[in-house]
Amino acid sequence: MANKVSADAAQRFIEQISACCEGVVESGLLETNLFAGVAKKIKVPKGKIGAANDEDTDINPFTAAERDRIIDAFQGNRHYSFHQV
């Protein structure tokens, strides 16, 4: 699994499995949570400082031209022109 997903996704998955197992331990069906602490061992690469504001790392589903056409369509439509960008 770790080869097909990001380290962050793998870590979150293991955390969720561990949380489920913790409930099973509390119910008495398992003696120990075999996943406890495993997520902390997965090394998640640190992002660049300020990466969330960096346009090169932003996820943009539309090109700038497509974005502008969508905005123009909203602004020019009498039913949707109240939506401000």
Sequence and secondary structure as in RCSB ss.txt:
>XXXX:A:sequence
MANKVSADAAQRFIEQISACCEGVVESGLLETNLFAGVAKKIKVPKGKIGAANDEDTDINPFTAAERDRIIDAFQ
GNRHYSFHQV
>XXXX:A:secstr
 TTTS HHHHHHHHHHHHHHHHHHHHHTS SS TTTTTGGGS      TTGGG TTTS  SS HHHHHHHHHHHH
H TTTTT   
